Amino acid sequence: NKHEHDNILNISICRSLARYEQKNELIDTRFKDNLPDRNLHKNRRNVSEHIPTYSSVRSKASNNFDLYMKNYKRRYGKKKGLSKLDCYCEKKVFDKILYIKKLSENVHNDKKRFKKIFLKKYGIGLIFFALIPALGFIYYILFGIKYWKLKGVFPFCDNDQHNESNKDDCPKWHEFELEHQMHYMWLFNAIFSFTMIAIIYTFLIYIIIKFIKYEKLKSGKGK
């Protein structure tokens, strides 16, 4: 009887230990499932399975721009008038943007080096282009501004008493002798100045519009 009692006791202890170990294993499993790293790994796996990678999206956007550029000749052939000119100018703007971006990549985005190369290639041209409207000041430099009583290079007589009969005694230029010529010169100067200013502003606005279009094409949003 004592031997049987000991066997029953041993069996009960073994069963209790087995249940305890099974319970601990279940707790450990749940604890591991709730760990941040494990959840993060699961989230990353789910994201990678259901969302396209950034590289694939970027590749599609780049392909969109490349395809647009490859179809240039076909688009250009279909255009007429101003649309044809716009297509041609757009291609030139995009080529310059690509060149500048490539230049930036070649110097590893070194701003100082990039500015030096850029200004060396385009600096003089941009300065002259920006100063075109300033040519309108030549007229005022030569002849002055009468309203502000600013004298120019050519000394005009400001004596209202001088006329055709007594002008010979004055060594200065007389406005009444060149009245018609100066009027047409002033008119031409005004038209030239306003035209150049309008062209430059149009040019800048056009480049900004095309740059926005370029960014949209590169991001896969434009057509």
Backbone as CSV, one residue per row, in Angstrom:
resi,resn,N_x,N_y,N_z,CA_x,CA_y,CA_z,C_x,C_y,C_z
1,ASN,0.822,-1.215,0.000,0.000,0.000,0.000,0.857,1.267,0.000
2,LYS,1.873,1.215,0.795,2.760,2.376,0.834,3.424,2.599,-0.508
3,HIS,3.786,1.488,-1.197,4.435,1.595,-2.506,3.486,2.187,-3.541
4,GLU,2.229,1.753,-3.499,1.219,2.280,-4.433,0.956,3.758,-4.165
5,HIS,0.933,4.118,-2.897,0.701,5.521,-2.538,1.807,6.411,-3.074
6,ASP,3.068,5.904,-2.986,4.204,6.691,-3.495,4.114,6.860,-5.002
7,ASN,3.701,5.787,-5.704,3.571,5.875,-7.177,2.512,6.896,-7.583
8,ILE,1.381,6.872,-6.870,0.298,7.823,-7.182,0.765,9.257,-6.950
9,LEU,1.532,9.469,-5.876,2.043,10.802,-5.552,3.014,11.291,-6.624
10,ASN,3.891,10.373,-7.080,4.859,10.749,-8.128,4.153,11.121,-9.431
11,ILE,3.118,10.332,-9.768,2.363,10.613,-11.004,1.684,11.981,-10.917
12,SER,1.117,12.322,-9.766,0.438,13.612,-9.583,1.423,14.771,-9.720
13,ILE,2.631,14.568,-9.131,3.652,15.629,-9.211,4.091,15.841,-10.651
14,CYS,4.299,14.738,-11.384,4.736,14.841,-12.795,3.688,15.546,-13.644
15,ARG,2.427,15.215,-13.415,1.351,15.871,-14.176,1.287,17.373,-13.870
16,SER,1.467,17.701,-12.592,1.438,19.122,-12.214,2.584,19.885,-12.864
17,LEU,3.777,19.259,-12.881,4.928,19.900,-13.524,4.706,20.066,-15.020
18,ALA,4.095,19.076,-15.642,3.838,19.141,-17.092,2.873,20.269,-17.415
19,ARG,1.805,20.402,-16.596,0.846,21.483,-16.818,1.504,22.844,-16.602
20,TYR,2.386,22.912,-15.594,3.078,24.180,-15.297,3.997,24.588,-16.449
21,GLU,4.744,23.619,-16.991,5.650,23.909,-18.107,4.872,24.317,-19.355
22,GLN,3.740,23.640,-19.589,2.912,23.986,-20.756,2.356,25.398,-20.634
23,LYS,1.958,25.744,-19.422,1.429,27.089,-19.184,2.511,28.140,-19.389
24,ASN,3.739,27.863,-18.916,4.858,28.801,-19.099,5.199,28.989,-20.569
25,GLU,5.155,27.881,-21.324,5.438,27.985,-22.761,4.408,28.863,-23.457
26,LEU,3.147,28.742,-23.065,2.085,29.553,-23.655,2.281,31.028,-23.328
27,ILE,2.678,31.307,-22.084,2.925,32.698,-21.671,4.105,33.279,-22.438
28,ASP,5.179,32.476,-22.601,6.364,32.945,-23.336,6.024,33.255,-24.780
29,THR,5.188,32.397,-25.357,4.796,32.611,-26.763,4.018,33.904,-26.922
30,ARG,3.070,34.148,-26.038,2.286,35.389,-26.091,3.178,36.601,-25.851
31,PHE,4.109,36.477,-24.931,5.012,37.596,-24.631,5.870,37.946,-25.843
32,LYS,6.377,36.919,-26.542,7.199,37.154,-27.734,6.401,37.812,-28.845
33,ASP,5.132,37.401,-28.957,4.277,37.997,-29.995,4.043,39.471,-29.736
34,ASN,4.063,39.851,-28.458,3.791,41.247,-28.102,5.045,42.116,-28.062
35,LEU,6.202,41.552,-28.299,7.433,42.345,-28.293,7.425,43.366,-29.414
36,PRO,7.961,44.601,-29.185,7.973,45.653,-30.217,8.721,45.233,-31.467
37,ASP,9.876,44.564,-31.301,10.667,44.171,-32.469,9.911,43.189,-33.338
38,ARG,9.199,42.279,-32.683,8.448,41.281,-33.444,7.300,41.943,-34.198
39,ASN,6.601,42.867,-33.506,5.514,43.588,-34.169,6.040,44.461,-35.291
40,LEU,7.195,45.079,-35.049,7.795,45.924,-36.080,8.150,45.096,-37.305
41,HIS,8.669,43.894,-37.049,9.016,43.004,-38.161,7.768,42.615,-38.950
42,LYS,6.683,42.315,-38.215,5.427,41.966,-38.883,4.895,43.129,-39.698
43,ASN,4.958,44.339,-39.101,4.470,45.524,-39.814,5.282,45.784,-41.065
44,ARG,6.594,45.636,-40.949,7.442,45.847,-42.119,7.121,44.841,-43.213
45,ARG,6.902,43.594,-42.800,6.586,42.563,-43.778,5.257,42.851,-44.460
46,ASN,4.271,43.297,-43.677,2.967,43.619,-44.257,3.055,44.807,-45.201
47,VAL,3.836,45.830,-44.795,4.001,47.004,-45.648,4.673,46.632,-46.951
48,SER,5.704,45.792,-46.847,6.426,45.397,-48.058,5.568,44.549,-48.978
49,GLU,4.599,43.827,-48.415,3.746,42.974,-49.238,2.650,43.753,-49.942
50,HIS,2.168,44.838,-49.331,0.983,45.521,-49.847,1.251,46.887,-50.449
51,ILE,2.406,47.485,-50.180,2.705,48.821,-50.693,3.915,48.750,-51.606
52,PRO,3.847,49.374,-52.832,5.005,49.371,-53.740,6.178,50.090,-53.096
53,THR,7.365,49.627,-53.370,8.564,50.243,-52.822,8.795,51.594,-53.455
54,TYR,9.541,52.456,-52.726,9.833,53.813,-53.225,10.625,53.757,-54.520
55,SER,11.545,52.797,-54.592,12.371,52.704,-55.802,11.536,52.385,-57.029
56,SER,10.522,51.517,-56.864,9.683,51.178,-58.016,8.834,52.365,-58.441
57,VAL,8.326,53.132,-57.460,7.538,54.325,-57.784,8.408,55.354,-58.487
58,ARG,9.622,55.539,-57.978,10.545,56.498,-58.585,10.919,56.061,-59.994
59,SER,11.087,54.757,-60.172,11.436,54.238,-61.498,10.314,54.491,-62.492
60,LYS,9.066,54.287,-62.057,7.921,54.532,-62.936,7.824,56.011,-63.297
61,ALA,8.057,56.894,-62.311,8.001,58.337,-62.565,9.081,58.749,-63.549
62,SER,10.285,58.186,-63.370,11.384,58.503,-64.282,11.081,58.002,-65.682
63,ASN,10.490,56.811,-65.762,10.109,56.271,-67.068,9.063,57.146,-67.740
64,ASN,8.185,57.748,-66.943,7.163,58.642,-67.480,7.809,59.847,-68.163
65,PHE,8.821,60.429,-67.525,9.528,61.571,-68.111,10.334,61.146,-69.337
66,ASP,11.028,60.017,-69.235,11.827,59.530,-70.367,10.950,59.263,-71.582
67,LEU,9.783,58.680,-71.349,8.858,58.410,-72.447,8.368,59.704,-73.075
68,TYR,8.104,60.698,-72.235,7.654,62.003,-72.734,8.720,62.634,-73.617
69,MET,9.970,62.541,-73.210,11.067,63.111,-73.989,11.292,62.347,-75.290
70,LYS,11.122,61.030,-75.253,11.311,60.221,-76.462,10.240,60.507,-77.507
71,ASN,9.061,60.912,-77.049,7.958,61.204,-77.974,7.995,62.638,-78.493
72,TYR,9.103,63.334,-78.258,9.206,64.743,-78.667,9.008,64.919,-80.167
73,LYS,9.709,64.133,-80.973,9.630,64.286,-82.431,8.210,64.048,-82.935
74,ARG,7.542,63.058,-82.358,6.162,62.781,-82.771,5.240,63.942,-82.404
75,ARG,5.419,64.490,-81.180,4.606,65.636,-80.766,4.910,66.859,-81.619
76,TYR,6.192,67.087,-81.873,6.611,68.259,-82.647,6.047,68.211,-84.062
77,GLY,5.992,67.020,-84.634,5.467,66.877,-85.993,3.980,67.169,-86.087
78,LYS,3.258,66.951,-84.995,1.809,67.176,-85.005,1.426,68.621,-84.696
79,LYS,2.341,69.364,-84.066,2.026,70.736,-83.664,2.080,71.697,-84.846
80,LYS,1.376,72.827,-84.676,1.382,73.883,-85.695,1.420,75.249,-85.012
81,GLY,2.025,76.202,-85.703,2.039,77.578,-85.214,2.755,77.735,-83.891
82,LEU,2.105,78.443,-82.964,2.703,78.713,-81.658,2.895,77.439,-80.839
83,SER,2.018,76.461,-81.050,2.158,75.186,-80.332,3.450,74.485,-80.723
84,LYS,3.806,74.599,-81.995,5.059,74.007,-82.478,6.262,74.716,-81.850
85,LEU,6.183,76.047,-81.776,7.253,76.824,-81.149,7.367,76.485,-79.666
86,ASP,6.216,76.345,-78.997,6.206,75.994,-77.579,6.844,74.627,-77.360
87,CYS,6.535,73.675,-78.227,7.098,72.327,-78.121,8.617,72.368,-78.269
88,TYR,9.089,73.159,-79.214,10.534,73.294,-79.447,11.227,73.949,-78.246
89,CYS,10.647,75.038,-77.751,11.236,75.751,-76.605,11.209,74.896,-75.344
90,GLU,10.131,74.139,-75.176,10.018,73.256,-74.016,11.149,72.234,-74.007
91,LYS,11.432,71.673,-75.179,12.534,70.702,-75.292,13.861,71.342,-74.892
92,LYS,14.093,72.572,-75.325,15.329,73.272,-74.987,15.428,73.519,-73.479
93,VAL,14.310,73.914,-72.865,14.297,74.171,-71.419,14.572,72.886,-70.647
94,PHE,13.906,71.794,-71.033,14.111,70.512,-70.363,15.553,70.031,-70.506
95,ASP,16.135,70.224,-71.685,17.532,69.826,-71.899,18.468,70.600,-70.974
96,LYS,18.201,71.898,-70.811,19.030,72.713,-69.918,18.866,72.284,-68.459
97,ILE,17.633,71.966,-68.065,17.384,71.512,-66.692,18.124,70.205,-66.429
98,LEU,18.057,69.285,-67.389,18.753,68.007,-67.253,20.265,68.210,-67.179
99,TYR,20.762,69.143,-67.983,22.201,69.421,-67.971,22.638,69.970,-66.609
100,ILE,21.844,70.893,-66.071,22.176,71.491,-64.775,22.113,70.445,-63.664
101,LYS,21.105,69.568,-63.712,20.987,68.514,-62.700,22.163,67.545,-62.791
102,LYS,22.537,67.212,-64.019,23.672,66.307,-64.212,24.961,66.957,-63.727
103,LEU,25.097,68.248,-63.993,26.270,68.988,-63.527,26.349,68.970,-62.006
104,SER,25.205,69.145,-61.349,25.153,69.117,-59.887,25.555,67.747,-59.348
105,GLU,25.118,66.682,-60.033,25.474,65.326,-59.608,26.957,65.054,-59.816
106,ASN,27.511,65.584,-60.899,28.931,65.353,-61.202,29.856,65.995,-60.171
107,VAL,29.420,67.106,-59.604,30.242,67.770,-58.571,29.810,67.341,-57.174
108,HIS,28.996,66.268,-57.124,28.547,65.691,-55.852,27.842,66.721,-54.976
109,ASN,27.002,67.538,-55.618,26.191,68.555,-54.930,27.037,69.553,-54.133
110,ASP,28.267,69.754,-54.572,29.132,70.770,-53.965,28.690,72.141,-54.483
111,LYS,28.036,72.938,-53.617,27.420,74.196,-54.050,28.440,75.190,-54.589
112,LYS,29.569,75.319,-53.915,30.578,76.288,-54.356,31.128,75.930,-55.728
113,ARG,31.439,74.666,-55.905,31.977,74.215,-57.192,30.934,74.338,-58.287
114,PHE,29.686,74.005,-57.939,28.597,74.092,-58.917,28.396,75.534,-59.373
115,LYS,28.376,76.480,-58.412,28.196,77.895,-58.755,29.323,78.397,-59.648
116,LYS,30.527,77.957,-59.348,31.686,78.392,-60.126,31.571,77.935,-61.576
117,ILE,31.218,76.665,-61.775,31.081,76.124,-63.135,29.897,76.758,-63.848
118,PHE,28.780,76.910,-63.125,27.563,77.467,-63.728,27.789,78.909,-64.176
119,LEU,28.381,79.718,-63.304,28.619,81.126,-63.644,29.635,81.271,-64.771
120,LYS,30.595,80.372,-64.801,31.594,80.415,-65.867,30.959,80.146,-67.223
121,LYS,29.973,79.257,-67.250,29.331,78.883,-68.509,28.202,79.827,-68.897
122,TYR,27.388,80.243,-67.909,26.190,81.028,-68.217,26.197,82.445,-67.636
123,GLY,27.140,82.742,-66.759,27.113,84.012,-66.041,27.096,85.233,-66.937
124,ILE,28.034,85.308,-67.891,28.133,86.486,-68.765,26.875,86.644,-69.611
125,GLY,26.393,85.535,-70.148,25.183,85.586,-70.975,23.976,86.068,-70.196
126,LEU,23.807,85.566,-68.961,22.673,85.974,-68.135,22.765,87.447,-67.743
127,ILE,23.977,87.907,-67.472,24.157,89.323,-67.103,23.779,90.231,-68.266
128,PHE,24.264,89.893,-69.459,23.932,90.700,-70.633,22.436,90.667,-70.927
129,PHE,21.841,89.484,-70.769,20.402,89.346,-71.020,19.598,90.201,-70.047
130,ALA,19.997,90.191,-68.783,19.282,90.972,-67.765,19.470,92.470,-67.956
131,LEU,20.593,92.863,-68.577,20.888,94.290,-68.747,20.353,94.868,-70.060
132,ILE,19.703,94.044,-70.873,19.167,94.550,-72.149,18.233,95.747,-71.946
133,PRO,17.275,95.676,-70.994,16.403,96.851,-70.792,17.169,98.101,-70.376
134,ALA,18.355,97.902,-69.779,19.148,99.057,-69.340,19.666,99.877,-70.513
135,LEU,19.620,99.308,-71.729,20.039,100.074,-72.908,19.159,101.305,-73.107
136,GLY,17.948,101.231,-72.558,17.048,102.377,-72.659,17.559,103.603,-71.925
137,PHE,18.471,103.390,-70.983,19.033,104.528,-70.250,20.037,105.315,-71.087
138,ILE,20.493,104.724,-72.191,21.477,105.419,-73.033,20.925,106.759,-73.520
139,TYR,19.651,106.752,-73.877,19.013,107.986,-74.359,19.119,109.088,-73.309
140,TYR,18.804,108.733,-72.060,18.810,109.736,-70.992,20.237,110.110,-70.592
141,ILE,21.163,109.186,-70.759,22.564,109.509,-70.480,23.088,110.525,-71.492
142,LEU,22.668,110.349,-72.750,23.141,111.252,-73.806,22.469,112.618,-73.749
143,PHE,21.144,112.606,-73.532,20.391,113.855,-73.657,19.842,114.392,-72.337
144,GLY,20.007,113.626,-71.262,19.538,114.105,-69.964,18.030,113.944,-69.797
145,ILE,17.526,114.407,-68.656,16.094,114.372,-68.359,15.664,115.796,-68.025
146,LYS,14.960,116.398,-68.946,14.595,117.803,-68.807,13.678,118.036,-67.613
147,TYR,12.745,117.118,-67.375,11.770,117.282,-66.297,12.467,117.354,-64.938
148,TRP,13.513,116.555,-64.767,14.266,116.541,-63.510,15.479,117.471,-63.554
149,LYS,15.632,118.176,-64.660,16.750,119.104,-64.856,18.111,118.409,-64.723
150,LEU,18.142,117.169,-65.251,19.387,116.410,-65.265,20.028,116.540,-66.635
151,LYS,21.256,116.976,-66.673,21.946,117.198,-67.931,22.595,115.900,-68.414
152,GLY,22.635,115.754,-69.746,23.245,114.585,-70.338,24.637,114.877,-70.854
153,VAL,25.152,113.933,-71.643,26.490,114.090,-72.221,26.523,115.272,-73.177
154,PHE,25.470,115.381,-73.999,25.393,116.510,-74.929,24.775,117.708,-74.202
155,PRO,25.504,118.809,-74.123,24.995,119.973,-73.373,23.943,120.755,-74.165
156,PHE,22.696,120.666,-73.728,21.620,121.423,-74.364,21.454,122.774,-73.660
157,CYS,21.174,123.755,-74.450,20.952,125.095,-73.909,19.597,125.148,-73.220
158,ASP,19.586,125.669,-72.015,18.330,125.775,-71.264,17.792,127.207,-71.240
159,ASN,18.320,128.047,-72.101,17.860,129.434,-72.197,16.695,129.510,-73.185
160,ASP,15.511,129.795,-72.678,14.320,129.840,-73.532,14.317,131.032,-74.484
161,GLN,15.197,131.994,-74.276,15.229,133.192,-75.115,15.975,132.960,-76.439
162,HIS,16.720,131.874,-76.489,17.475,131.602,-77.711,16.564,131.042,-78.798
163,ASN,16.800,131.524,-80.034,16.028,131.037,-81.180,16.947,130.979,-82.394
164,GLU,16.342,130.821,-83.556,17.129,130.683,-84.779,18.014,131.912,-85.047
165,SER,17.562,133.064,-84.618,18.288,134.310,-84.937,19.493,134.556,-84.037
166,ASN,19.429,134.124,-82.775,20.526,134.424,-81.847,21.216,133.169,-81.292
167,LYS,20.991,132.036,-81.902,21.558,130.792,-81.390,23.071,130.695,-81.637
168,ASP,23.580,131.429,-82.632,24.992,131.299,-82.995,25.928,131.741,-81.883
169,ASP,25.461,132.590,-80.999,26.295,133.069,-79.904,26.425,132.048,-78.768
170,CYS,25.579,131.003,-78.812,25.589,129.980,-77.744,26.276,128.709,-78.266
171,PRO,27.299,128.218,-77.567,28.026,127.027,-78.024,27.279,125.713,-77.753
172,LYS,26.223,125.777,-76.969,25.492,124.556,-76.598,24.509,124.136,-77.692
173,TRP,24.024,122.879,-77.543,23.015,122.364,-78.466,21.673,122.992,-78.113
174,HIS,20.855,123.154,-79.152,19.522,123.720,-78.940,18.459,122.677,-79.294
175,GLU,17.544,122.490,-78.365,16.537,121.441,-78.525,15.608,121.705,-79.702
176,PHE,15.320,122.960,-79.993,14.368,123.258,-81.073,14.942,122.859,-82.440
177,GLU,16.266,122.736,-82.535,16.871,122.319,-83.797,16.683,120.820,-84.054
178,LEU,16.600,120.044,-82.973,16.499,118.578,-83.078,15.181,118.059,-82.509
179,GLU,14.185,118.927,-82.501,12.919,118.567,-81.853,12.303,117.310,-82.442
180,HIS,12.189,117.231,-83.759,11.552,116.075,-84.398,12.410,114.818,-84.231
181,GLN,13.708,114.957,-84.447,14.595,113.805,-84.312,14.569,113.238,-82.893
182,MET,14.597,114.126,-81.903,14.603,113.677,-80.515,13.277,113.040,-80.121
183,HIS,12.195,113.532,-80.709,10.890,112.938,-80.416,10.852,111.490,-80.883
184,TYR,11.328,111.245,-82.102,11.324,109.875,-82.626,12.323,108.993,-81.879
185,MET,13.428,109.556,-81.474,14.407,108.801,-80.688,13.828,108.416,-79.331
186,TRP,13.123,109.350,-78.708,12.483,109.064,-77.414,11.417,107.990,-77.566
187,LEU,10.625,108.086,-78.643,9.568,107.108,-78.883,10.157,105.716,-79.115
188,PHE,11.191,105.636,-79.941,11.850,104.352,-80.202,12.445,103.782,-78.921
189,ASN,13.057,104.626,-78.117,13.663,104.187,-76.864,12.615,103.625,-75.901
190,ALA,11.462,104.290,-75.816,10.389,103.826,-74.928,9.845,102.477,-75.384
191,ILE,9.607,102.345,-76.699,9.094,101.077,-77.243,10.097,99.951,-77.007
192,PHE,11.366,100.236,-77.259,12.415,99.228,-77.069,12.494,98.780,-75.609
193,SER,12.483,99.733,-74.689,12.618,99.411,-73.265,11.462,98.559,-72.770
194,PHE,10.235,98.980,-73.075,9.068,98.220,-72.615,8.997,96.851,-73.277
195,THR,9.396,96.764,-74.543,9.385,95.473,-75.240,10.377,94.508,-74.609
196,MET,11.575,94.987,-74.313,12.599,94.134,-73.708,12.191,93.673,-72.312
197,ILE,11.600,94.580,-71.545,11.129,94.206,-70.202,10.049,93.135,-70.295
198,ALA,9.122,93.305,-71.246,8.050,92.321,-71.434,8.619,90.970,-71.853
199,ILE,9.614,90.983,-72.747,10.226,89.735,-73.214,10.918,89.006,-72.067
200,ILE,11.648,89.738,-71.246,12.370,89.117,-70.133,11.403,88.523,-69.117
201,TYR,10.354,89.267,-68.775,9.362,88.737,-67.834,8.658,87.512,-68.410
202,THR,8.321,87.555,-69.686,7.689,86.405,-70.341,8.623,85.205,-70.325
203,PHE,9.886,85.450,-70.597,10.899,84.393,-70.595,11.008,83.738,-69.218
204,LEU,11.068,84.548,-68.172,11.190,84.021,-66.812,9.948,83.231,-66.401
205,ILE,8.771,83.776,-66.712,7.518,83.084,-66.374,7.421,81.762,-67.124
206,TYR,7.830,81.768,-68.390,7.791,80.544,-69.209,8.695,79.464,-68.610
207,ILE,9.894,79.853,-68.189,10.824,78.889,-67.596,10.256,78.317,-66.295
208,ILE,9.638,79.166,-65.477,9.041,78.699,-64.221,7.930,77.693,-64.499
209,ILE,7.082,77.991,-65.479,5.983,77.083,-65.840,6.533,75.739,-66.308
210,LYS,7.558,75.775,-67.150,8.136,74.538,-67.674,8.872,73.759,-66.587
211,PHE,9.460,74.468,-65.638,10.130,73.778,-64.536,9.106,73.045,-63.665
212,ILE,7.958,73.681,-63.432,6.878,73.023,-62.677,6.395,71.785,-63.429
213,LYS,6.260,71.910,-64.746,5.849,70.765,-65.562,6.892,69.657,-65.499
214,TYR,8.158,70.029,-65.521,9.247,69.050,-65.431,9.162,68.268,-64.121
215,GLU,8.938,68.974,-63.019,8.842,68.320,-61.717,7.648,67.369,-61.667
216,LYS,6.545,67.766,-62.274,5.361,66.898,-62.302,5.617,65.647,-63.131
217,LEU,6.288,65.807,-64.257,6.618,64.653,-65.098,7.565,63.705,-64.372
218,LYS,8.543,64.262,-63.671,9.498,63.430,-62.942,8.839,62.676,-61.796
219,SER,7.793,63.275,-61.223,7.085,62.618,-60.122,5.972,61.701,-60.615
220,GLY,5.780,61.664,-61.939,4.769,60.781,-62.515,3.373,61.341,-62.522
221,LYS,3.227,62.652,-62.266,1.899,63.266,-62.209,1.512,63.966,-63.502
222,GLY,2.486,64.426,-64.256,2.197,65.178,-65.481,2.011,64.282,-66.673
223,LYS,1.598,64.926,-67.794,1.394,64.206,-69.055,2.089,64.957,-70.174
